[in-house]
């Protein structure tokens, strides 16, 4: 079973909240017109307008319902929360095609200055969809192998990685993403922000490609965005990856990892 997914490479620095949310709504519609069933936004795409965060989620929920798609809302600071309070998180919502929120994921590994204002999440969640179980890692989370492994062990069929990665770190970021896909046998959909010269895009969609001649499995970038503001769309094979993951996880030896 394949599913068409979309990564929104969102341009930062919109002149107003109204312009930002209008762009987001248009991207959901564009992705749906291209056949995408799940659409994901990057991290901190509402940074300048975070106090409108609740309104943005409501409007994205409406966009999801009107387009008939799942939307992973990216990840933004929770609005109306005091810095350094337990309520201030970097949070992603998963919205179903009926416009209802099916769950939320908080960023577990905060990056640099984020640690001075926000509170870390403390668990990884998996959300049901008609196209497979959805997991979310937020940006810096992907640097830690336990993040993707936890989601895979919880049954994630697809992992979305809303990110805000600077140009200098793009190559390591993609290497981390390909590694997480390969070691867990899970397709990864990773939208990044665009605002040159610091944020140059580079969003990727990664699927698992078994080589028929030697049975080696490669994490293949099936679509990449380059630069610019755009919607990246690709098909990934959920059923194939699920079987590859089943085979690999049968060979795990958990008793040996932490001693007896």
C-alpha positions as CSV (number, residue, x, y, z in Angstrom):
1,X,0.0,0.0,0.0
2,X,1.4,3.4,-1.0
3,X,0.3,6.7,0.4
4,X,1.0,10.1,-1.1
5,X,2.4,12.5,1.4
6,X,3.3,16.2,1.3
7,X,6.0,18.3,3.0
8,X,5.3,22.1,3.0
9,X,8.5,24.1,2.6
10,X,7.2,27.3,4.1
11,X,8.6,30.7,3.5
12,X,9.3,32.6,6.7
13,X,9.0,36.3,7.3
14,X,5.4,36.9,6.2
15,X,4.3,40.5,6.6
16,X,1.3,39.5,8.7
17,X,-0.4,36.6,10.4
18,X,-3.2,36.9,7.8
19,X,-0.7,36.4,5.0
20,X,0.9,33.4,6.8
21,X,-2.3,31.6,7.4
22,X,-3.6,32.3,3.9
23,X,-0.4,30.7,2.5
24,X,-0.8,27.7,4.8
25,X,-4.4,27.2,3.6
26,X,-3.3,27.5,0.0
27,X,-0.6,24.9,0.5
28,X,-3.0,22.4,2.0
29,X,-5.3,22.8,-1.0
30,X,-2.4,22.5,-3.4
31,X,-1.1,19.3,-1.7
32,X,-4.7,17.8,-1.8
33,X,-5.0,18.7,-5.5
34,X,-1.8,16.7,-6.1
35,X,-3.3,13.7,-4.4
36,X,-1.6,14.0,-1.0
37,X,-3.4,12.3,1.9
38,X,-1.2,13.7,4.7
39,X,0.3,17.2,4.7
40,X,3.1,18.4,7.1
41,X,4.3,21.9,7.9
42,X,7.8,22.8,9.2
43,X,8.8,23.9,12.7
44,X,8.4,27.5,14.0
45,X,6.6,28.7,10.8
46,X,4.4,30.9,13.1
47,X,7.2,32.1,15.3
48,X,6.5,35.8,14.7
49,X,2.8,35.3,15.2
50,X,2.8,32.6,17.9
51,X,0.1,34.3,20.0
52,X,-2.3,33.5,17.1
53,X,-1.4,29.8,17.5
54,X,-4.8,28.7,18.7
55,X,-6.5,30.5,15.8
56,X,-4.0,29.0,13.4
57,X,-4.7,25.4,14.5
58,X,-8.5,26.1,14.1
59,X,-7.9,27.5,10.6
60,X,-5.7,24.6,9.6
61,X,-8.4,22.2,11.0
62,X,-10.8,23.9,8.7
63,X,-8.4,23.6,5.8
64,X,-7.9,19.8,6.5
65,X,-11.7,19.3,6.6
66,X,-12.3,21.2,3.4
67,X,-9.5,19.4,1.5
68,X,-10.2,16.0,3.1
69,X,-6.6,15.4,4.2
70,X,-4.6,14.8,7.4
71,X,-2.6,17.8,8.5
72,X,0.5,17.7,10.7
73,X,0.6,21.3,11.8
74,X,4.3,21.6,12.0
75,X,5.5,22.7,15.5
76,X,5.2,26.0,17.2
77,X,5.4,27.5,20.7
78,X,2.1,27.1,22.5
79,X,0.4,30.5,22.7
80,X,-0.5,32.4,25.9
81,X,2.0,30.6,28.0
82,X,4.6,32.3,30.2
83,X,8.3,31.6,29.3
84,X,9.9,28.9,31.5
85,X,6.5,27.7,32.5
86,X,5.4,24.0,32.2
87,X,2.7,25.2,29.8
88,X,5.1,26.6,27.2
89,X,5.9,23.7,24.8
90,X,6.9,23.4,21.2
91,X,3.9,21.4,20.0
92,X,2.6,19.7,16.9
93,X,-1.0,18.7,16.3
94,X,-2.3,15.9,14.0
95,X,-5.6,16.9,12.5
96,X,-7.9,14.3,10.7
97,X,-9.7,14.9,7.5
98,X,-12.9,15.7,9.4
99,X,-11.1,18.6,11.0
100,X,-10.8,17.0,14.5
101,X,-7.5,16.9,16.3
102,X,-6.5,13.3,16.9
103,X,-3.5,14.1,19.1
104,X,-0.4,16.2,19.8
105,X,3.3,15.8,20.1
106,X,5.6,18.0,22.1
107,X,9.3,18.5,21.2
108,X,11.3,16.3,23.5
109,X,14.9,17.5,22.8
110,X,14.9,21.3,23.0
111,X,17.6,23.1,21.0
112,X,19.9,25.8,22.5
113,X,17.8,28.9,23.4
114,X,14.6,26.9,23.3
115,X,15.8,25.3,26.6
116,X,15.7,28.8,28.3
117,X,12.1,29.4,27.6
118,X,10.2,26.1,26.9
119,X,9.5,22.8,28.7
120,X,10.5,19.5,27.1
121,X,8.0,16.9,26.2
122,X,8.4,13.6,28.0
123,X,6.9,11.0,25.6
124,X,6.4,10.0,22.0
125,X,3.0,9.3,20.6
126,X,1.6,7.4,17.7
127,X,-1.6,8.4,15.9
128,X,-4.0,6.3,13.9
129,X,-4.8,7.2,10.3
130,X,-6.4,5.3,7.4
131,X,-3.0,5.2,5.7
132,X,-0.9,3.9,8.6
133,X,0.2,5.0,12.1
134,X,1.7,8.4,12.3
135,X,4.7,9.5,14.5
136,X,6.2,12.9,14.8
137,X,9.7,13.9,15.7
138,X,10.3,17.7,15.9
139,X,13.5,19.0,14.3
140,X,16.3,18.3,16.9
141,X,14.6,15.2,18.1
142,X,15.8,13.4,15.0
143,X,19.4,13.7,16.1
144,X,18.8,11.2,18.9
145,X,18.3,7.5,17.7
146,X,16.0,6.7,20.6
147,X,13.3,9.1,19.2
148,X,12.7,7.2,16.0
149,X,13.3,3.8,17.6
150,X,10.6,4.5,20.2
151,X,8.1,5.6,17.5
152,X,9.0,2.5,15.4
153,X,8.5,0.2,18.4
154,X,5.2,1.8,19.1
155,X,4.1,0.9,15.6
156,X,4.7,4.1,13.6
157,X,4.4,3.5,9.8
158,X,5.3,7.0,8.9
159,X,7.5,9.5,10.7
160,X,7.0,13.3,10.1
161,X,9.8,15.6,11.1
162,X,8.8,19.3,11.0
163,X,12.1,21.2,11.1
164,X,13.8,24.6,11.1
165,X,17.3,23.7,10.0
166,X,19.9,26.3,9.0
167,X,21.8,26.0,5.8
168,X,25.1,25.0,7.5
169,X,23.4,22.0,9.1
170,X,21.5,20.7,6.1
171,X,23.9,17.9,5.2
172,X,24.1,16.5,8.7
173,X,20.3,16.8,9.1
174,X,19.7,14.8,5.9
175,X,22.3,12.2,7.1
176,X,20.4,11.8,10.4
177,X,17.1,11.5,8.6
178,X,18.4,8.8,6.2
179,X,19.9,6.9,9.1
180,X,16.7,7.0,11.1
181,X,14.8,5.7,8.1
182,X,17.3,2.9,7.5
183,X,17.7,1.7,11.0
184,X,14.0,1.6,11.7
185,X,12.7,0.8,8.3
186,X,10.2,3.7,8.4
187,X,9.6,6.3,5.6
188,X,10.4,9.9,6.8
189,X,8.8,13.1,5.6
190,X,10.8,16.2,6.7
191,X,9.7,19.7,5.7
192,X,12.1,22.5,6.4
193,X,11.7,26.3,6.4
194,X,12.8,28.7,3.7
195,X,14.2,32.2,4.3
196,X,17.6,32.9,2.8
197,X,20.4,33.2,3.5
198,X,19.9,31.3,6.8
199,X,17.2,28.9,5.9
200,X,17.5,27.4,2.4
201,X,14.9,24.7,2.4
202,X,16.2,21.3,1.4
203,X,13.0,19.4,2.5
204,X,13.1,15.7,1.8
205,X,10.9,12.6,1.6
206,X,12.7,9.3,2.3
207,X,11.4,5.8,1.5
208,X,13.0,2.4,1.9
209,X,14.3,0.7,-1.3
210,X,15.2,-3.0,-1.1
211,X,17.8,-4.0,-3.8
212,X,16.5,-7.1,-5.6
213,X,20.0,-8.4,-6.4
214,X,21.4,-8.4,-2.9
215,X,18.4,-7.7,-0.5
216,X,20.2,-4.6,0.9
217,X,17.8,-1.9,1.9
218,X,18.7,1.7,1.1
219,X,17.1,4.8,2.5
220,X,16.3,6.6,-0.7
221,X,15.4,10.3,-1.1
222,X,12.4,9.9,-3.3
223,X,11.8,13.7,-3.5
224,X,13.7,16.8,-2.4
225,X,12.7,20.4,-2.6
226,X,15.9,22.3,-3.1
227,X,15.3,26.0,-2.4
228,X,12.2,28.1,-2.6
229,X,8.7,28.0,-1.0
230,X,6.9,25.0,-2.3
231,X,4.9,21.8,-1.6
232,X,7.0,18.6,-2.0
233,X,4.8,15.5,-2.8
234,X,5.8,11.9,-3.2
235,X,4.4,8.3,-2.8
236,X,5.9,6.1,-0.1
237,X,5.2,2.4,0.4
238,X,3.8,1.8,3.9
239,X,3.2,-1.9,3.5
240,X,6.7,-2.7,2.1
241,X,8.3,-0.7,4.9
242,X,6.1,-2.5,7.5
243,X,7.3,-5.9,6.3
244,X,10.9,-4.8,6.2
245,X,10.5,-3.5,9.8
246,X,8.9,-6.7,10.9
247,X,11.8,-8.7,9.6
248,X,14.5,-6.4,11.1
249,X,12.8,-6.2,14.5
250,X,12.5,-10.0,14.7
251,X,16.4,-10.0,14.8
252,X,16.6,-7.6,17.7
253,X,18.1,-9.0,21.0
254,X,16.7,-6.7,23.7
255,X,18.0,-8.8,26.6
256,X,21.5,-8.1,25.5
257,X,21.2,-4.3,25.3
258,X,21.0,-3.5,29.0
259,X,22.4,-6.7,30.6
260,X,20.4,-9.3,32.5
